[in-house]
Amino acid sequence: MHLNFRFLPTKRNVSCWKLDRGIKKSLKKLIERRRSNCGNKMQGNGAKDLLGLLMEASNDISVNDIIEECKSFFFAGKQTTSNLLTWTAVLLAMHPQWQVQAREEVLRVCGLRDIPNKDDFIKLKTLSMILNESLRLYPPTVATIRRTKVDAELGGYMIPHGTELLIPILAVHHDKAIWGNDANEFNPARFSGGVARAAKHPIGFIPFGLGVRTCIGQNLAILQAKLALSIILQRFSFKLAPTYQHAPTVLMLLYPQYGAPIIFQPLSQI
């Protein structure tokens, strides 16, 4: 007999269940407060944030569905995007020539506006290349799982219906047969012709998965990363602290094992 310990009332599980109930209760209060502020007619009147958009579609989804969607976006999107920003900052600190190029592009496109707008992000080609290369070298999620719906042949092997297959994203992104001899090196220029032409295989770049189960938040993650990096590059130059130790490690996601101490210096002081 196989026990699934997730359903046993262990001390850890009881604590997690209590936290989950608290989060759901808080989100429900937030939804009720938003509804009372906007009245019964949400269509077109709500705030244009994630919660507002979900509530405008509330005729098609329940309150519990709205709560679960908010949880998914917050928990699935927070740490992964944070990791993307961390690794990108580390790489730009390691490769100052790319940091300079990215800053020059941001200042040329965005100027010194406090908050760059969405039209600016489309023009930030160098920053897009850098983010893609960061996602290639250090994808926040190192693997994903797919299940076969029918019997299939893969690489000369028969895969029965219902088999779960592990797709090692990190290994694919470092495969020299797909990315060339410099697969382990930081080279954003490989994305200069776009994602489709960067690798020798058309789907060699899969930081967000692929197909109908691709990450629903990938566009939001890239938008957040571009916004944060643009604001940082407008204001600061940065380098790795002497205490930095390069040791990527997997704890569900791909982290720098000893953190990422980075020294920031305001551009106004340079």
NUVO-96333 format. One record per residue (C-alpha): x, y, z; residue in three letters; residue number from 1. Coordinates in pm, whole numbers, plus 50000, padded with zeros to 5 digits. Each point is the difference from the previous one (the first is absolute). Layout:
<pts>
PT | c1 | c2 | c3 | residu | num
PT | X | Y | Z | Ala | NUM
...
</pts>
This chain:
<pts>
PT | c1 | c2 | c3 | residu | num
PT | 50000 | 50000 | 50000 | Met | 1
PT | 50126 | 50346 | 49909 | His | 2
PT | 49920 | 50288 | 50234 | Leu | 3
PT | 49974 | 50351 | 49866 | Asn | 4
PT | 50130 | 50204 | 50293 | Phe | 5
PT | 49847 | 50319 | 49860 | Arg | 6
PT | 49665 | 49891 | 50141 | Phe | 7
PT | 50117 | 49893 | 50346 | Leu | 8
PT | 49950 | 50248 | 50288 | Pro | 9
PT | 50370 | 50044 | 50068 | Thr | 10
PT | 50117 | 50316 | 50178 | Lys | 11
PT | 50131 | 50143 | 49673 | Arg | 12
PT | 49684 | 49916 | 49805 | Asn | 13
PT | 49770 | 50143 | 50269 | Val | 14
PT | 50203 | 50322 | 49992 | Ser | 15
PT | 49976 | 50014 | 49618 | Cys | 16
PT | 49626 | 49938 | 50007 | Trp | 17
PT | 49956 | 50278 | 50255 | Lys | 18
PT | 50200 | 50241 | 49783 | Leu | 19
PT | 49796 | 49902 | 49694 | Asp | 20
PT | 49674 | 50070 | 50182 | Arg | 21
PT | 50135 | 50338 | 50112 | Gly | 22
PT | 50104 | 50094 | 49646 | Ile | 23
PT | 49662 | 49900 | 49859 | Lys | 24
PT | 49821 | 50197 | 50271 | Lys | 25
PT | 50208 | 50312 | 49929 | Ser | 26
PT | 49941 | 49974 | 49624 | Leu | 27
PT | 49627 | 49952 | 50051 | Lys | 28
PT | 49987 | 50316 | 50215 | Lys | 29
PT | 50193 | 50189 | 49732 | Leu | 30
PT | 49755 | 49886 | 49731 | Ile | 31
PT | 49699 | 50097 | 50213 | Glu | 32
PT | 50151 | 50343 | 50073 | Arg | 33
PT | 50076 | 50057 | 49631 | Arg | 34
PT | 49642 | 49905 | 49910 | Arg | 35
PT | 49851 | 50230 | 50261 | Ser | 36
PT | 50215 | 50290 | 49875 | Asn | 37
PT | 49910 | 49944 | 49635 | Cys | 38
PT | 49635 | 49906 | 50046 | Gly | 39
PT | 49824 | 49713 | 49832 | Asn | 40
PT | 50104 | 50102 | 49649 | Lys | 41
PT | 50361 | 49890 | 49970 | Met | 42
PT | 50011 | 50005 | 49620 | Gln | 43
PT | 50222 | 50286 | 49889 | Gly | 44
PT | 50007 | 50159 | 50347 | Asn | 45
PT | 50260 | 49788 | 50176 | Gly | 46
PT | 50368 | 50069 | 50042 | Ala | 47
PT | 50210 | 49870 | 49712 | Lys | 48
PT | 50212 | 49772 | 50215 | Asp | 49
PT | 49990 | 49620 | 50014 | Leu | 50
PT | 49727 | 49989 | 50265 | Leu | 51
PT | 49791 | 50260 | 49818 | Gly | 52
PT | 50019 | 49809 | 49671 | Leu | 53
PT | 49908 | 49673 | 50170 | Leu | 54
PT | 49705 | 50162 | 50173 | Met | 55
PT | 49876 | 50147 | 49671 | Glu | 56
PT | 49987 | 49642 | 49875 | Ala | 57
PT | 49825 | 49883 | 50318 | Ser | 58
PT | 49690 | 49893 | 49806 | Asn | 59
PT | 50209 | 49717 | 49860 | Asp | 60
PT | 50210 | 49910 | 50307 | Ile | 61
PT | 49919 | 49958 | 50367 | Ser | 62
PT | 50148 | 50189 | 50295 | Val | 63
PT | 50199 | 49689 | 50091 | Asn | 64
PT | 50141 | 49991 | 49647 | Asp | 65
PT | 50103 | 50366 | 50029 | Ile | 66
PT | 50172 | 49923 | 50332 | Ile | 67
PT | 50188 | 49704 | 49850 | Glu | 68
PT | 50110 | 50204 | 49697 | Glu | 69
PT | 50132 | 50277 | 50225 | Cys | 70
PT | 50191 | 49744 | 50205 | Lys | 71
PT | 50148 | 49845 | 49688 | Ser | 72
PT | 50120 | 50331 | 49857 | Phe | 73
PT | 50145 | 50113 | 50332 | Phe | 74
PT | 50178 | 49682 | 50110 | Phe | 75
PT | 50100 | 49868 | 49657 | Ala | 76
PT | 50102 | 50342 | 49874 | Gly | 77
PT | 50178 | 50160 | 50294 | Lys | 78
PT | 50302 | 49776 | 50064 | Gln | 79
PT | 50055 | 49901 | 49637 | Thr | 80
PT | 50011 | 50363 | 49885 | Thr | 81
PT | 50218 | 50087 | 50299 | Ser | 82
PT | 50245 | 49728 | 49894 | Asn | 83
PT | 50003 | 50129 | 49642 | Leu | 84
PT | 50090 | 50348 | 50124 | Leu | 85
PT | 50265 | 49861 | 50235 | Thr | 86
PT | 50179 | 49794 | 49735 | Trp | 87
PT | 49976 | 50279 | 49743 | Thr | 88
PT | 50155 | 50247 | 50244 | Ala | 89
PT | 50277 | 49751 | 50078 | Val | 90
PT | 50073 | 49946 | 49630 | Leu | 91
PT | 50003 | 50372 | 49924 | Leu | 92
PT | 50235 | 50054 | 50293 | Ala | 93
PT | 50226 | 49726 | 49863 | Met | 94
PT | 49988 | 50143 | 49648 | His | 95
PT | 50017 | 50382 | 50034 | Pro | 96
PT | 50019 | 50051 | 49623 | Gln | 97
PT | 49645 | 49865 | 49968 | Trp | 98
PT | 49890 | 50208 | 50297 | Gln | 99
PT | 50129 | 50311 | 49821 | Val | 100
PT | 49820 | 49904 | 49677 | Gln | 101
PT | 49675 | 49937 | 50185 | Ala | 102
PT | 50024 | 50330 | 50188 | Arg | 103
PT | 50072 | 50197 | 49683 | Glu | 104
PT | 49696 | 49844 | 49835 | Glu | 105
PT | 49773 | 50071 | 50299 | Val | 106
PT | 50114 | 50363 | 50021 | Leu | 107
PT | 49959 | 50043 | 49624 | Arg | 108
PT | 49649 | 49852 | 49994 | Val | 109
PT | 49861 | 50096 | 50341 | Cys | 110
PT | 50203 | 50305 | 50092 | Gly | 111
PT | 49980 | 50083 | 50369 | Leu | 112
PT | 49625 | 49950 | 50045 | Arg | 113
PT | 49918 | 49863 | 50345 | Asp | 114
PT | 49804 | 49709 | 49854 | Ile | 115
PT | 50057 | 49881 | 49642 | Pro | 116
PT | 49676 | 49927 | 49814 | Asn | 117
PT | 49889 | 49688 | 49815 | Lys | 118
PT | 50089 | 50146 | 49660 | Asp | 119
PT | 50361 | 50035 | 50115 | Asp | 120
PT | 50036 | 49631 | 50078 | Phe | 121
PT | 49938 | 49894 | 49640 | Ile | 122
PT | 50306 | 50204 | 49895 | Lys | 123
PT | 50236 | 49853 | 50263 | Leu | 124
PT | 50155 | 49736 | 49775 | Lys | 125
PT | 50331 | 49970 | 50186 | Thr | 126
PT | 49822 | 49961 | 50334 | Leu | 127
PT | 49778 | 49730 | 49847 | Ser | 128
PT | 50307 | 49814 | 49877 | Met | 129
PT | 50160 | 50020 | 50345 | Ile | 130
PT | 49686 | 49874 | 50175 | Leu | 131
PT | 49968 | 49710 | 49756 | Asn | 132
PT | 50362 | 49902 | 50053 | Glu | 133
PT | 49952 | 50019 | 50375 | Ser | 134
PT | 49693 | 49776 | 49970 | Leu | 135
PT | 50200 | 49760 | 49786 | Arg | 136
PT | 50296 | 49970 | 50238 | Leu | 137
PT | 49802 | 50013 | 50323 | Tyr | 138
PT | 49634 | 49913 | 49940 | Pro | 139
PT | 49809 | 50051 | 50326 | Pro | 140
PT | 49825 | 49665 | 49946 | Thr | 141
PT | 50258 | 49735 | 49913 | Val | 142
PT | 49756 | 49733 | 49880 | Ala | 143
PT | 49637 | 49940 | 49913 | Thr | 144
PT | 49781 | 49693 | 49961 | Ile | 145
PT | 49772 | 49889 | 49718 | Arg | 146
PT | 49774 | 49693 | 49984 | Arg | 147
PT | 49938 | 49806 | 49679 | Thr | 148
PT | 49634 | 49988 | 49894 | Lys | 149
PT | 50056 | 49715 | 49753 | Val | 150
PT | 50269 | 49740 | 49935 | Asp | 151
PT | 50289 | 50178 | 49830 | Ala | 152
PT | 50347 | 49937 | 49863 | Glu | 153
PT | 50276 | 50232 | 50118 | Leu | 154
PT | 50362 | 49964 | 49897 | Gly | 155
PT | 49947 | 49638 | 49903 | Gly | 156
PT | 49827 | 49914 | 50328 | Tyr | 157
PT | 49632 | 49913 | 50042 | Met | 158
PT | 49837 | 50215 | 50267 | Ile | 159
PT | 49672 | 49851 | 50132 | Pro | 160
PT | 49689 | 50210 | 50046 | His | 161
PT | 49993 | 50175 | 50338 | Gly | 162
PT | 50377 | 50007 | 50049 | Thr | 163
PT | 50143 | 50308 | 50172 | Glu | 164
PT | 50308 | 50141 | 49828 | Leu | 165
PT | 50247 | 50234 | 50166 | Leu | 166
PT | 50123 | 50274 | 49766 | Ile | 167
PT | 50335 | 50128 | 50136 | Pro | 168
PT | 49984 | 50367 | 49899 | Ile | 169
PT | 50341 | 50081 | 50151 | Leu | 170
PT | 50169 | 49715 | 49811 | Ala | 171
PT | 49832 | 50094 | 49671 | Val | 172
PT | 50116 | 50361 | 50040 | His | 173
PT | 50362 | 49889 | 50049 | His | 174
PT | 50006 | 49737 | 49725 | Asp | 175
PT | 50284 | 50077 | 49758 | Lys | 176
PT | 49822 | 49807 | 49725 | Ala | 177
PT | 49723 | 50262 | 50020 | Ile | 178
PT | 50190 | 50316 | 50098 | Trp | 179
PT | 50352 | 49946 | 49866 | Gly | 180
PT | 50336 | 49977 | 50174 | Asn | 181
PT | 49936 | 50317 | 50201 | Asp | 182
PT | 49684 | 49853 | 50156 | Ala | 183
PT | 50132 | 50063 | 50352 | Asn | 184
PT | 50110 | 50357 | 49928 | Glu | 185
PT | 49807 | 50325 | 50036 | Phe | 186
PT | 49940 | 50126 | 49648 | Asn | 187
PT | 49678 | 50202 | 49957 | Pro | 188
PT | 50093 | 50065 | 49635 | Ala | 189
PT | 49878 | 49650 | 49917 | Arg | 190
PT | 49647 | 50142 | 50035 | Phe | 191
PT | 50063 | 50293 | 49764 | Ser | 192
PT | 49791 | 49831 | 49729 | Gly | 193
PT | 49719 | 49911 | 50239 | Gly | 194
PT | 49925 | 49695 | 50212 | Val | 195
PT | 49912 | 49775 | 49704 | Ala | 196
PT | 50346 | 50043 | 49843 | Arg | 197
PT | 50206 | 49988 | 50319 | Ala | 198
PT | 50030 | 49621 | 50021 | Ala | 199
PT | 50061 | 49723 | 49750 | Lys | 200
PT | 49669 | 49844 | 50103 | His | 201
PT | 49674 | 50198 | 49960 | Pro | 202
PT | 49888 | 49923 | 50355 | Ile | 203
PT | 50336 | 49999 | 50176 | Gly | 204
PT | 49901 | 50300 | 50214 | Phe | 205
PT | 49730 | 49901 | 50251 | Ile | 206
PT | 50036 | 50201 | 50323 | Pro | 207
PT | 49621 | 50029 | 50026 | Phe | 208
PT | 49917 | 49657 | 49864 | Gly | 209
PT | 49821 | 49951 | 49669 | Leu | 210
PT | 49661 | 49919 | 49854 | Gly | 211
PT | 49659 | 50038 | 50161 | Val | 212
PT | 50156 | 49966 | 50347 | Arg | 213
PT | 50253 | 50277 | 49950 | Thr | 214
PT | 50038 | 50241 | 50293 | Cys | 215
PT | 49696 | 50229 | 50007 | Ile | 216
PT | 50202 | 50276 | 50163 | Gly | 217
PT | 50297 | 50016 | 49763 | Gln | 218
PT | 49906 | 50335 | 49844 | Asn | 219
PT | 49939 | 50150 | 50344 | Leu | 220
PT | 50336 | 49867 | 50123 | Ala | 221
PT | 50192 | 50151 | 49708 | Ile | 222
PT | 49814 | 50331 | 50036 | Leu | 223
PT | 50080 | 50016 | 50372 | Gln | 224
PT | 50365 | 49911 | 49940 | Ala | 225
PT | 50040 | 50262 | 49726 | Lys | 226
PT | 49838 | 50266 | 50217 | Leu | 227
PT | 50217 | 49925 | 50304 | Ala | 228
PT | 50324 | 49975 | 49801 | Leu | 229
PT | 49926 | 50317 | 49803 | Ser | 230
PT | 49950 | 50198 | 50321 | Ile | 231
PT | 50319 | 49853 | 50152 | Ile | 232
PT | 50210 | 50066 | 49689 | Leu | 233
PT | 49873 | 50359 | 49980 | Gln | 234
PT | 50129 | 50070 | 50349 | Arg | 235
PT | 50281 | 49763 | 50095 | Phe | 236
PT | 50318 | 49829 | 49893 | Ser | 237
PT | 50064 | 49675 | 50183 | Phe | 238
PT | 50263 | 49733 | 50055 | Lys | 239
PT | 50035 | 49679 | 50199 | Leu | 240
PT | 50114 | 50030 | 50360 | Ala | 241
PT | 50335 | 49834 | 50080 | Pro | 242
PT | 49813 | 49748 | 50217 | Thr | 243
PT | 49796 | 49864 | 49707 | Tyr | 244
PT | 50040 | 49626 | 49938 | Gln | 245
PT | 49858 | 49860 | 49679 | His | 246
PT | 49811 | 49687 | 50101 | Ala | 247
PT | 49664 | 49943 | 49826 | Pro | 248
PT | 49794 | 49750 | 50196 | Thr | 249
PT | 49654 | 49851 | 49964 | Val | 250
PT | 49749 | 50038 | 50284 | Leu | 251
PT | 49684 | 49952 | 49794 | Met | 252
PT | 50123 | 50301 | 49801 | Leu | 253
PT | 50353 | 50091 | 49886 | Leu | 254
PT | 50160 | 50222 | 50266 | Tyr | 255
PT | 50346 | 50144 | 50066 | Pro | 256
PT | 50093 | 49780 | 50298 | Gln | 257
PT | 50182 | 50274 | 50191 | Tyr | 258
PT | 49783 | 50288 | 49889 | Gly | 259
PT | 50085 | 50275 | 49754 | Ala | 260
PT | 50173 | 50289 | 50179 | Pro | 261
PT | 50019 | 50285 | 49750 | Ile | 262
PT | 50142 | 50349 | 50050 | Ile | 263
PT | 49790 | 50279 | 49847 | Phe | 264
PT | 50140 | 50345 | 49928 | Gln | 265
PT | 49776 | 50292 | 49895 | Pro | 266
PT | 50087 | 50126 | 49653 | Leu | 267
PT | 49990 | 50353 | 50140 | Ser | 268
PT | 50309 | 49916 | 50208 | Gln | 269
PT | 50206 | 49859 | 49715 | Ile | 270
</pts>
